[in-house]
Amino acid sequence: MTSPKDNQTERKLNEQQQDFVLHYTSTPGAIGNGSEAARRAGYSEKSAAELARQLLEKPHVRNAIFDANRAAISGRLCTKAVNILERVLDDESASLKVRVDAAKTVLDRAGFVTAVVSPEDPYRKSLSEMTREELENVCAQGAEVLRLAEQFANAAGALN
């Protein structure tokens, strides 16, 4: 996804606009709620909805929101997502499918594998619909993905 930069000269946000962007992107209760973000940024209670609409139309405000969201995704949200994936991978009470999906996600994002979904994919069937051979293949694939994920995690730990 690319930044929604317009052909206009990039303008700086004033202090109240900065507060609006902060509340709109990171304050619980105001995230994604223009009216509430405007109120919390100090704009008039009566005109908060209209001012939020106007702010969200301004290219420099939209760009600031995009940049704040991109920073959150590449920072704290990415860290949370990795933490969840690690917990799922380590949770032996989770189903094999869930753990395999988590392992595939980790390996795919790390550039080790590319996910391919085919009509013959056994995960498109319920366990009761699978043949013994399909179940054995799923287990073997899952075990291999988990082995690779563990190998990757060990290598990543050695880098830290």
Buried (B, 14 or more C-beta within 10 A) or exposed (E): EEEEEEEEEEEEBEEBBBBBBBBBBBBEEBEEBBBBBBBBBEBEEEEBBBBBEEBBEBBBBBBBBBEBBEEEEEEEEEEEEBEEBBEBBEEEEBEBEEBBBBBBBBBEEEEBBEEEEEEEEBBEBEEEEBEEEBEEEBEEBBEEBBEBBEEBBEEEEEEE
